[in-house]
């Protein structure tokens, strides 16, 4: 018997390609046309080589590691295939959502959360939702991976806010309602 295990890895080549792509959006020099005749070998080799070296220098001097890493991460989240199993059942269960309902982050969901000013953007499955920044602690609590009652979602939100957040995250497929509320202990300090 033969078993092969694989891991999805990213390469430095992909990172550098993303750096060039990201820089080309900001610098028109990377979008200029190649010399006429380059495809058939009839062009100014010395001039083209000089331009190539100039672009490599610009790439080294102007690339932004953080911007490229962020861009690559967003692309990974956008392209990650995922299946929202039993999502219609989850949506239909929303009519019974209560403070006692137990929710948990959907397993295997690739997502990113980014804060820009007074907004949070949660990206997953080729979509993004915007939330107000003041729900950041509650969002983190809800997506922590631990099953919890809606009333136990941490943060400054009142019960109505927690219900609204849970409903939105369930609709988007980020949270699921757990079938057995009795399986999750109540936290101290909750009603």
C-alpha positions in Angstrom: 0.0 0.0 0.0 1.2 3.5 -0.9 0.0 6.7 0.8 0.9 10.1 -0.5 0.3 13.2 1.6 0.6 16.6 0.2 0.6 20.1 1.5 -0.5 23.2 -0.3 2.6 25.4 -0.3 3.3 28.8 -1.8 6.7 29.5 -3.4 9.0 32.4 -3.5 8.4 32.5 -7.3 4.7 33.1 -6.7 5.6 35.8 -4.1 7.9 37.5 -6.6 5.3 37.3 -9.3 2.8 38.9 -7.0 5.3 41.6 -6.2 5.7 42.4 -9.9 2.0 42.3 -10.4 1.4 44.6 -7.5 4.1 47.0 -8.5 2.9 47.1 -12.1 -0.4 48.6 -10.9 1.6 51.5 -9.4 4.4 52.0 -12.0 3.6 52.4 -15.7 7.2 51.4 -16.6 6.3 47.8 -16.0 3.3 48.1 -18.4 5.2 49.4 -21.4 5.3 47.3 -24.6 8.3 45.1 -25.4 10.4 46.2 -28.4 9.0 45.5 -31.8 10.5 42.4 -33.2 11.4 40.7 -29.9 9.4 37.6 -30.9 11.5 36.9 -34.0 14.8 38.1 -32.6 15.0 41.3 -34.6 15.3 44.1 -32.0 17.8 46.2 -30.2 19.3 43.7 -27.8 21.5 46.3 -25.9 18.5 48.7 -25.4 16.2 45.9 -24.3 18.8 44.5 -21.9 19.3 48.0 -20.4 15.5 48.4 -20.0 15.3 45.0 -18.4 18.1 45.8 -15.9 16.4 49.1 -15.1 13.1 47.3 -14.3 14.9 44.8 -12.1 16.4 47.7 -10.2 13.0 49.4 -9.9 11.5 46.1 -8.6 14.2 45.7 -6.0 13.9 49.3 -4.8 10.1 49.8 -5.0 8.6 46.4 -4.0 6.8 46.4 -0.7 7.0 43.1 1.2 4.0 43.9 3.5 1.8 44.9 0.6 2.8 41.9 -1.4 2.2 39.5 1.5 -1.2 41.1 2.1 -2.1 40.8 -1.5 -1.1 37.2 -1.7 -3.1 36.4 1.4 -6.2 38.1 0.0 -5.8 36.1 -3.2 -5.5 32.8 -1.3 -8.7 33.5 0.6 -10.5 34.6 -2.6 -9.5 31.5 -4.5 -9.9 28.9 -1.7 -12.6 26.5 -2.6 -15.1 25.8 0.1 -18.4 24.2 0.4 -21.1 25.5 2.7 -22.6 22.1 3.6 -26.1 22.3 4.9 -26.2 26.0 4.4 -29.9 26.0 3.5 -30.7 24.1 6.7 -28.7 26.8 8.6 -30.7 29.6 6.9 -34.0 27.9 7.7 -32.9 27.5 11.3 -32.5 31.3 11.7 -36.2 31.7 12.5 -35.5 29.8 15.8 -32.3 31.7 16.7 -32.3 32.8 20.3 -30.0 33.9 23.1 -29.6 30.3 24.0 -28.7 29.1 20.5 -25.2 27.6 20.4 -23.1 28.7 17.5 -19.6 27.8 16.3 -17.3 28.9 13.5 -17.7 26.7 10.4 -14.7 24.2 10.4 -12.3 24.5 7.5 -13.4 28.0 6.5 -10.5 30.1 5.2 -11.1 33.7 6.0 -9.4 37.0 6.7 -10.4 39.9 8.7 -9.0 43.3 7.9 -9.6 46.6 9.8 -9.5 49.8 7.8 -10.6 52.9 9.7 -14.1 52.3 11.2 -14.8 49.2 9.1 -14.0 45.5 9.3 -13.9 43.5 6.1 -14.3 39.8 6.5 -13.3 38.0 3.3 -14.1 34.3 2.5 -15.3 32.2 -0.4 -14.8 34.9 -3.0 -17.0 37.4 -1.1 -16.5 40.0 1.5 -18.8 41.5 4.1 -18.3 44.8 5.9 -19.0 45.3 9.6 -18.5 48.3 11.8 -15.2 48.2 13.7 -16.9 48.3 17.1 -17.9 44.7 16.7 -14.3 43.5 16.4 -14.1 41.8 19.8 -17.5 40.2 19.3 -16.5 39.0 15.8 -13.3 37.5 17.2 -15.2 35.8 19.9 -17.8 34.4 17.6 -15.2 33.1 15.1 -12.9 31.7 17.8 -13.8 28.1 17.0 -15.3 27.5 20.5 -19.0 26.7 20.6 -20.9 29.3 22.6 -24.4 30.6 23.3 -25.3 33.7 21.3 -25.7 35.5 24.7 -22.1 34.5 25.6 -20.5 36.3 22.6 -17.9 38.6 24.1 -17.6 42.3 23.4 -19.6 45.4 24.0 -22.7 44.4 22.0 -26.0 44.2 23.8 -28.1 41.0 23.3 -29.8 42.5 20.2 -26.4 43.3 18.7 -25.1 39.8 19.4 -28.2 38.3 17.8 -27.7 40.5 14.7 -24.1 39.6 14.4 -24.8 35.9 14.8 -27.6 36.0 12.2 -25.3 37.8 9.7 -22.4 35.3 10.2 -24.8 32.4 9.9 -26.3 33.8 6.7 -22.8 34.3 5.3 -21.8 30.7 6.2 -19.1 31.7 8.7 -21.0 30.3 11.8 -23.3 27.3 12.1 -25.9 26.6 14.7 -25.0 23.6 16.8 -27.9 21.1 17.3 -27.4 20.5 21.0 -27.3 23.6 23.3 -27.0 21.3 26.4 -23.5 20.3 25.2 -22.1 23.7 25.9 -21.7 24.9 29.5 -22.8 28.4 30.5 -20.0 30.9 31.2 -19.9 32.6 34.5 -21.3 36.1 34.4 -23.9 35.4 31.7 -27.6 35.5 32.2 
